[in-house]
Amino acid sequence: MFDLLPSRSGYVLVCGHRGHSIEGHENTRPALQRAAELGASLCEIDLRVTRDGRLVVFHDDILDNASTGTGLIRQMDHAEIAQLRTRNRNGVPVEGQPIERFEHVLDYCRDLGLALIVEIKDKFEGTAYLEQVVRLVEQANMSERVLISSFDYVVLRDVKLLAPCIRTMGINYHRLVEPAAAARSAMMDVMNTDYPQFAPDIGEGLHAAGISVSHYVPPPSHFALRRSYGFDYLDLLESHMRAGLIDMLVCDDVAWIVEFIKGCGLVPARLDFAEQIARSAGETGVAIESSADALFEVGDRHPIARTAVVSDMRK
């Protein structure tokens, strides 16, 4: 399993929000591949369930905003969804992609070398939905590469009860009074606080409890006008990063957030799974570090396949 507390060693995990979505694609293979090429350690994707019980990778509950279809996903069979193509929700011209089944995206990201944050979007009763999620993750041999995330902390608790080995991330829009207590109540491994609610006491309290700290950051265009008025959140964020308060940054623009991390004097985690690194090392003759479960490329010494996960991040 990869280290969820890389800030202890001066590293930061980079997560592409729906992939590298700033260029138009989201929750599709081009978005995921581009994120990997630009240096993402993980990508966040979203799950929806069809009327006949198939899990597909799509953000909205309706098709209207980001596909060639209309209607609620849960009211359509997968065969109908499979005929549609994605489109950009903001009118950016992109080549439409299939709305893919979850298991196919798991296989694709496993082969690409990406870890995944899988957000549960639907509301449901019972455990059948989560049992299907866990089964597909395990069948893809991705249990050590996947985090299950949700705004619903009951869901995260139930995931842990079903599959203690799968790690989870709570998403939070608020500044909680006791973030560590909330995280422990759901047995989560990571808590993500969305912009602009992050504060030093959140990072300090979570780290003291051994819980990883993630922060969603909007793309740079969001900050431009505010900067012109004399307020630069990125200066504040840089101080948090340099203080080691954040383990992972989530952003639509992977290229920009990688450069931001470097500008903070930190290292975007360059990660890969043992078998991929061993193969690449054999081809290039480059020496790399090892640990019990995986091997880790430090910094940017050489291009090893693509980024993914690590069991121990030591210099």
C-alpha positions, 0 to 999 in steps of 0.5 A, spaced: 500 500 500 502 507 498 504 512 504 498 516 505 502 521 509 508 523 504 508 530 508 513 527 513 518 526 508 517 532 503 513 529 498 505 530 496 500 526 492 497 529 486 490 527 484 487 529 478 480 531 479 476 527 474 482 526 471 486 532 468 479 535 467 481 542 465 482 541 458 475 538 457 475 531 458 472 528 465 471 521 467 474 518 461 480 515 458 483 521 455 482 525 462 486 519 466 491 518 461 493 525 460 493 526 468 498 520 468 502 523 463 503 530 467 505 527 473 498 525 477 499 519 483 492 518 483 485 520 479 478 521 482 473 518 479 465 518 480 460 512 480 453 512 478 448 506 477 444 504 472 437 501 472 439 494 471 445 495 476 451 496 472 456 501 475 458 507 470 463 512 471 460 519 470 459 525 475 452 527 475 446 523 476 443 526 470 446 525 463 444 532 460 450 536 462 455 532 460 453 527 455 449 526 448 443 523 452 438 526 457 435 523 463 436 520 470 442 514 469 438 510 474 432 510 470 436 507 464 439 500 462 446 500 461 445 498 454 442 505 453 448 508 456 453 505 452 450 508 446 451 515 448 458 519 448 461 524 453 461 532 451 464 537 455 459 541 460 462 548 458 462 547 451 469 546 450 470 542 443 472 535 445 471 528 442 466 524 445 468 518 449 464 512 452 461 512 458 465 506 461 463 501 466 467 501 472 470 495 472 473 497 465 476 503 468 479 499 474 483 495 469 485 501 464 488 505 470 491 498 473 495 498 466 496 505 466 499 505 473 494 510 476 491 509 483 484 511 484 479 515 488 472 512 487 467 517 489 460 514 491 455 519 489 448 515 489 444 514 495 442 507 496 439 502 502 442 496 504 449 494 502 448 491 495 451 497 492 457 497 496 458 489 495 459 490 488 464 496 488 468 492 493 467 486 489 469 489 482 475 493 486 478 486 488 477 482 482 481 488 478 487 487 483 486 494 485 484 493 493 491 497 494 491 502 489 483 505 491 481 509 496 473 509 496 470 516 498 464 520 499 460 526 503 456 520 506 460 518 512 456 512 513 458 509 507 465 510 508 464 506 515 460 501 511 465 500 506 470 499 512 466 493 515 465 490 508 472 490 506 477 493 512 483 493 507 480 498 502 482 505 505 477 511 505 477 518 504 471 523 507 470 529 503 468 535 507 466 542 505 466 545 512 470 547 517 469 541 523 469 543 530 473 536 531 475 533 524 479 527 527 473 525 531 469 525 525 474 521 521 475 516 526 467 515 527 467 513 520 474 509 520 476 513 514 484 514 512 484 520 509 479 527 510 479 532 504 477 539 506 475 543 500 477 550 498 477 555 502 475 551 508 482 549 510 486 551 516 492 549 520 488 546 526 485 541 521 491 539 518 495 538 525 489 535 528 488 530 523 496 528 523 496 527 530 490 522 529 494 519 524 489 521 518 492 523 512 490 530 509 487 532 502 485 539 500 481 540 493 484 546 490 480 550 484 484 551 478 488 557 477 483 561 473 479 561 480 484 565 483 486 571 478 481 576 479 482 575 487 489 576 486 488 583 482 484 585 488 490 584 493 488 577 496 492 571 494 490 564 497 495 561 494 500 564 498 497 562 504 496 555 501 504 555 500 505 556 507 501 550 509 504 546 504 511 548 507 509 547 514 507 539 512 500 540 513 497 537 507 499 530 504 495 530 497 492 536 493 486 535 488 485 539 482 482 539 475 489 542 472 494 537 474 500 540 470 499 547 474 498 543 481 505 539 480 508 546 478 505 549 484 508 543 489 515 544 486 514 552 487 513 550 494 520 546 495 516 540 495 516 534 491 510 531 487 510 523 489 513 519 483 510 513 484 509 506 481 508 499 482 513 494 484 512 489 477 512 496 473 518 499 476 522 492 476 521 491 469 523 499 467 529 498 471 531 492 468 530 496 461 534 502 463 539 499 468 537 505 473 537 503 481 531 504 485 529 503 492 525 497 495 520 496 500 516 490 503 510 491 498 513 496 492 518 500 489 519 507 489 522 512 484 524 518 488 523 525 485 524 525 477 531 522 476 528 518 470 521 516 467 518 510 470 512 508 466 507 513 469 505 515 476 501 510 481 502 508 488 508 506 493 508 503 500 513 507 503 516 514 501 523 514 504 528 519 501 
